[in-house]
Amino acid sequence: MEIYILNGLILGSIYALIALGLNLIWSITDIPDFSQGGIYVFAAYAAFFSVSLFNVPGIVAILIAALTGAILAFCFEKFLYRRWRGNIPIQLLCAIALFFLLANLAIFFWTAKSWNMDHYIVGKATIMGIGVSYQRLLVIAMVIVLFVAINLFLKRTKTGKAIRAAAQDLEVAPWMGIDTDKVFSIIFAMGGALSGIAAALITPVFTVYPMMGELPLLKALVVVILGGFGSVGGTLVAGLGLGVLESLGAGYISSDYQHGFAFLILMIVLAFRPQGLFGLRRE
């Protein structure tokens, strides 16, 4: 059981990290930003090539992936989403189109071949009698650190408080002196950076390939709904919980149904608590 829990925590950490950026974007703009799946792919390739071609240290590769994600998301918001602000259906279609565009561009540039990437940290630790690579432990550790940092940023900084105010009532926010254009740019850049970091962390554990963003994106969307809109802690708990439940289900029931467990859990939770496990009921 221990190995399933550890693997679940690693997967759940990635789900939660992508979901955190999605939650910030979705709770303010009402857009489930599917383009984050494509951003995840491009950031993974940025980390992969920075290590394989230029032999940069792991922390630099992670920063490059974060910067790649932040720039892409910032540009999408500024030059595309902003043009149709208030028209949610058009913005949603744009987000879906961007996801498929980025995935197909990845195939065009780098073919459909999957690539293996060296671990940033070599070696293993023994936990509960199980050998776990330092790379896998790095995933969990960095995700926890990032969640704490984002939570402190939202609660302690002026910009973070502006983001929270916009999430509570976007129409009233400008009357309180909040620059909503700036808030939108910041949250999209943050979301892209978090997706980029998630991609850079998980790529050495698995592989990099053009359609690698599909499942993490869908699971992140599930995590946002399960955790509740605007809840940072809820996103982390829901992400880790979903990863563990998936891993246990795959281990004890069947791996054939692994990806279906997430949506079964989602339907059960929504039937009894539509606002998510930790979210407030939205009017």
C-alpha positions, -999 to 999 in steps of 0.1 A, spaced: 0 0 0 28 24 9 41 25 -27 7 33 -40 3 62 -16 37 76 -25 30 74 -62 -4 90 -56 11 118 -37 35 126 -65 7 125 -91 -15 145 -68 11 171 -63 13 178 -100 -25 179 -103 -27 203 -74 0 226 -88 -17 230 -122 -50 233 -104 -38 262 -82 -31 284 -112 -64 273 -129 -83 280 -97 -70 316 -95 -79 322 -132 -112 304 -131 -124 320 -98 -119 355 -112 -126 352 -149 -150 323 -150 -128 308 -177 -116 272 -173 -84 280 -191 -77 249 -212 -47 266 -227 -28 257 -195 -26 221 -209 -7 234 -240 15 257 -218 24 227 -197 36 209 -229 57 238 -241 72 244 -207 81 207 -204 100 209 -237 117 242 -226 130 223 -195 140 193 -215 160 211 -241 176 234 -216 190 204 -198 197 181 -227 213 207 -250 228 232 -226 233 210 -195 219 237 -171 213 228 -135 178 215 -125 168 247 -107 176 267 -138 155 244 -160 126 248 -136 129 286 -137 131 285 -176 99 264 -176 82 287 -152 92 318 -173 80 300 -205 47 293 -190 43 328 -175 51 345 -208 27 324 -229 -2 328 -204 4 365 -201 4 370 -239 -28 349 -243 -46 370 -217 -33 403 -230 -38 398 -268 -66 372 -269 -88 368 -238 -89 405 -231 -104 412 -265 -135 392 -256 -137 399 -219 -172 394 -207 -180 370 -236 -173 337 -217 -183 313 -245 -159 329 -270 -131 330 -244 -138 293 -236 -136 284 -273 -104 304 -276 -89 285 -246 -98 251 -261 -84 262 -295 -51 273 -278 -47 239 -262 -50 220 -294 -29 246 -313 0 243 -288 -2 205 -288 -1 203 -326 27 229 -328 46 206 -304 41 177 -329 51 200 -358 83 212 -341 94 180 -322 74 152 -338 52 128 -317 82 110 -303 85 108 -265 118 118 -249 134 108 -216 150 134 -194 177 129 -168 168 135 -132 178 168 -116 189 149 -85 204 115 -87 200 89 -59 173 73 -37 160 76 -2 144 48 18 109 56 32 89 30 50 112 4 35 106 16 0 133 31 -22 121 65 -36 142 86 -60 151 121 -48 135 135 -80 101 122 -68 106 136 -34 116 169 -49 82 171 -66 63 168 -34 86 191 -15 85 219 -41 48 217 -44 43 222 -7 67 251 -6 49 267 -36 15 263 -20 27 279 12 44 308 -7 12 314 -29 -10 314 2 12 339 20 14 361 -12 -24 361 -14 -29 369 22 0 392 31 7 413 0 -12 442 -15 -14 425 -49 -26 393 -33 -54 411 -15 -64 428 -48 -66 394 -64 -87 381 -35 -110 411 -38 -114 406 -75 -123 370 -69 -150 379 -45 -166 406 -67 -151 416 -100 -177 443 -107 -170 461 -74 -132 457 -75 -126 487 -99 -146 510 -75 -122 500 -48 -93 513 -69 -82 479 -81 -67 477 -116 -85 447 -130 -63 445 -161 -33 443 -139 -49 416 -118 -58 396 -148 -23 398 -162 -8 387 -129 -31 357 -123 -26 344 -158 12 348 -155 10 330 -122 -11 302 -136 13 298 -165 43 298 -142 28 271 -120 19 249 -150 55 254 -162 70 244 -129 47 213 -127 58 202 -162 95 207 -153 92 187 -121 74 157 -136 92 155 -169 123 137 -155 100 112 -137 80 103 -169 86 115 -204 80 146 -225 57 143 -256 32 166 -274 0 153 -258 13 150 -223 -9 179 -212 -43 162 -217 -47 142 -186 -30 166 -161 -52 194 -174 -84 173 -170 -74 161 -136 -65 197 -126 -100 209 -137 -115 181 -115 -93 192 -86 -104 228 -89 -141 218 -86 -134 193 -58 -113 217 -38 -137 247 -43 -132 280 -61 -108 303 -44 -95 278 -19 -57 273 -19 -57 248 9 -87 230 -7 -68 227 -40 -38 211 -23 -59 186 -3 -81 177 -33 -51 173 -56 -32 150 -32 -63 131 -22 -73 125 -59 -38 113 -67 -38 89 -38 -73 75 -45 -64 70 -82 -32 52 -73 -50 30 -48 -78 23 -73 -53 13 -100 -34 -9 -76 -63 -27 -59 -90 -26 -86 -76 -22 -121 -52 3 -138 -76 2 -168 -100 23 -148 -74 46 -132 -84 78 -150 -121 71 -146 -119 72 -108 -113 110 -108 -146 116 -126 -165 91 -105 -153 110 -74 -162 143 -90 -198 132 -96 -202 118 -61 -189 151 -45 -210 173 -68 -241 153 -59 -238 162 -22 -217 194 -22 -219 214 -55 -195 241 -42 -167 216 -37 -153 202 -5 -137 235 8 -154 262 -14 -181 286 -4 -215 283 -22 -214 306 -52 -245 329 -57 
